[in-house]
């Protein structure tokens, strides 16, 4: 146990987040996402939601310059409640919405995929790591 660390940030997850460099991406994925098909490194956090995990990750990871956050666009382009929650958890007012197949291609290049137990559709977020300790962080 560590003090001051969100309990959703397991030792394995913290290790991977620490190893990420500037502009490396982490995907916080819902339970429907093909995490093991696209991810070279996958951490499973069943029983969690994507907004909760994203908020925990943001507690230790600064944002990169825009686009810092990509969300998977819904089929009809409607912004869903889970997407609003993800943007709020990341602290991003205007995330970039990406077509599903383009999102999968971006996710294949991510350093890490964190699969959650989120069951709401389109509950996926791709976050790019900024510079740790930078005044804008």
ABEGO torsion letter per residue (X at the ends): XBBGBBAABBAAAAAAAAABBBGBBBBBBBAABBAAAABABBBBBBGBBAAAAAAAAAAABBBBBOBABBBBBBAAGBBBAAAAAAAAAAGBABBBBBBAAAAAAAAAABABBBBBABABBGBBBBBBBBBBGBAAX
